[in-house]
Amino acid sequence: MSPDITEYDIIVVGAGPAGALTARTAAENGAKVLILEEHEKAGTPVYCAEGLSHKGFIESGLEPVEPLIAQKIHKIKLIVPSGKSVDITHKEIEGYTLNREHYDKALADSAEAAGAVMMNHTKALGVIKENGAVVGVRAVRDGEEFDIRAKLVIGADGHASVIRRSAGLKRYFDDFGITAQWTLTDLDLEEPDASEIYIGSVVPGAYVWVFPKSRSVANVGLGIRTDRSKPAIQVLDDFINNDPRFKGKPRTRKTGGICPSTGTLDKIVMDGMMLVGDSAGMVVPLTGAGIHASIVAGKIAGKVGAEAVKEGDLSAERLQEYHRLFDEAWGKNLRDSRRILDLADKLSDAEMNKVADMIKQEDILDLVNGRKVARTVLGIAFRDPLFSLKFLSKLL
């Protein structure tokens, strides 16, 4: 049964964190909102490593309690090719390994509680355009295709966004990582409150994460950007089989996907349409983290969208306010994070090991989050004047 096409102000496509926060905020600001979600329920299937900072969690408007969270994280261990671990215990990194199926469902429930209407098992096929403006969505549910019209369409449908592509915006990202992940069980982790990140040729052309969900369960995954000569899952299996903590342990869930690493796309709005989250490239390039940025973007998009509906102005010029506000909040961080990713691509294992000997945990936090990048890099370099010239030449 197709919905009443005259009922909704805003259609949000996708019920992940970006879509749920957009829908909830728009509904709280008086808009009539419809969410289209192609799966049985929000949060399934799980694709990501499930990590989120405490700050990001609080900004989502939920309380960090079970079953939304699986494990509190108080430490991040950055492991370089030499095997040295640079431990980060700063309060800023405190966070959680989530149970995404529960967390995403709770966010979607909060959107419905605010007044948004959810349609599950409904896949968007593309946007409807009239005179160059987006005026609705073509969708399919239970084999029946139908059109839904709305004043504003918001694409929160992931990296391969059909909304973005069908609207004529960028078809795909210029750079991205391919990810693979196993959830391993029957472990005996020494530090279940510590996440681990491996960089450098310990895993050629990739970085590896270990995100504990308890002492006995962990998400172990990797992302590959530069060397794709072997399938990501094969590289991950090699890593697991070479770590005695993980070798031979039961594997309960395999996931994987694509992670944009360009930062926010140049164009994320047009007449009658906005993009949020992964569909807009709102992922931290260096780490692949996207939940927190999606939460912030969703809250901004929902408010701007609802206000634009009230004003009767859904032009790209009006909706550009959303892009501007998100850029003020996260844009510089994402751009500078991309600069550090480009630098990391140029560093040899020996140089990574040298940086690990000089770096402080505050430096890592600034670099990962794209803050004070130039000053931080200069500070690291000049702790060893003989190393600084070579290091800075690669940055430039």
Protein Blocks (a to p, Z undefined) as FASTA:
>chain_A
ZZdfklpfbdcehjbfklmmmmmmmmmnopacddddfbfbehiacfbeoiacfklmmmno
pacddfkbmbdcfbdcdddfkopacddfbfklgccdddfklmmmmmmmmmmmnopacdeh
iacfbdcdeehiacbdcddeehiacddddfbdcdfebjklmklmmnopafbdfbdcdddd
dddehiacfblmbccddedjklghiacddddfbfkbccdddddfklmmbcfklmmmmmmm
mpmklgopacfbdcdddddfebpafblcdehiacehjlnopacfknopaklmmmmmmmmm
mmmmmmmmmnopabfklmmmmmmmmmmmmmmmmmmmmmmmmmmmmpcfklmmmmmmmpcf
klmmmmmnopaklmmmmmmmmmpmklmmmmmmmmZZ
